């Protein structure tokens, strides 16, 4: 059994999108027309036609992105394209050569009128698993279409800065929700415009039966649309939570926030469908919107907290990379990418703020915040602690760096916590990592990238020598961080604390209550090796063989059955505290089914707690860190 799979629901996979508007001083170029047909959908494929302006070169290359901002891995979206054809102005087919998975060339380009092809969605089919659902496409005829357009619409060499006109023929019962500029909308045809190719991929579209709300928070217009396969979740039920969260975020950011509108596209999936992606869910960030994928079976309370944690992270990306980013991101290359060194900031600062603002604005209490730090300390141990963070970032698409990507949300956030504490300590509590980011956003902003190699020196010049040492040793260098050194400065220490379990399958905050062990014949079984209050009160005993959960029996315990094993376990992560469920066990030769109610099982663990003997100075610094 892989523990990662079991824990997957508490590890949200979050991305960001980062390329920004590029200054375009050239004369206005002619529009590219792109058409998508969501009505005549056959065999789960959607037809796309791309009609460029007249081409004056002998040869032209057409690309579908290999990689998109924020995903840090090669997606090769070209593999979802088939039956691609080029036509001249008389409707005759032109020769088209496939150069690689994502690239096609047309030799008689001067005659080219248009290109047409069929697109497969990423939510099923053999290759779809490789694409995280929040960056993918889902076609369900007459029911929903999740369109991440980087998987559907390509660009011609030298024409990325051309504007696009996007025509979408859509079923009458479905409504489009997107932050893309609308030219016109009707029951059956929606027309959008994009200033350049980047805007095509930065503005996903969700088609679903009407289920959206829109509201104004001072100077920002917020929208939320939901596709719920069972119709259980209504957008209006989540408006209050989103409002409260975004007001708190705006207060926290102060004048560093200048976002005019923000749209949340929430695509819920059935549990079975999510299994296809190995349980992956989370959000993909865009500049004025975000695509979020969660499970439809989540109960309202849990979905609300997950939305707050994930959407707040995505919204903080409007600070970095949107307003603070390097040239590599400003001029993002979709088919030959160069990576920036600063994932510690793009993802780390963002994730740190997504937690800090909640304690800062009183959405959570102190111990909840400390437990989040503990969770990051624990999860970060799964990654290589001696890997230089800046080196990992600049080589993230290759191994062994790619495997360590998840650490940007763990150690990346903790790096920012340490920097924050250092800056607070040296400024008498007045400044922190947030004020550094506010100053950087003022200096750079959307249209002005920084030089990748100079950012750290610039931050050092704005702060203190201790910040220089920290970057040199722990961000650029390979020295693991002694976190206690920083936690002690703010009067925190390690001590016994109670934390909630990720699900009733756990005996503490990290380990399940069972382990794989072979029997006399060498057959592997799950044997109960620890208990939590809930299963103990149900009568489960150490040494029992764990056979099934809530009526679903485990298959033979082996690697090939990982998906089926997960299918038995994952529902338990969605249960609230009133769920009645059963555990089936074998004790000696007896098979027994035990009944119980989830409740709120906690575990006593060694965690981050306030030090009762902390010095006055440390307590003052802690208050400045959490509340200033
Ligand atoms: Zn992110």
Boltz pocket constraint, residues with backbone or C-beta under 6 A from the ligand:
constraints:
  - pocket:
      binder: B
      contacts: [[A, 14], [A, 15], [A, 16], [A, 285], [A, 313], [A, 314], [A, 317], [A, 346], [A, 347], [A, 350]]
      max_distance: 6.0
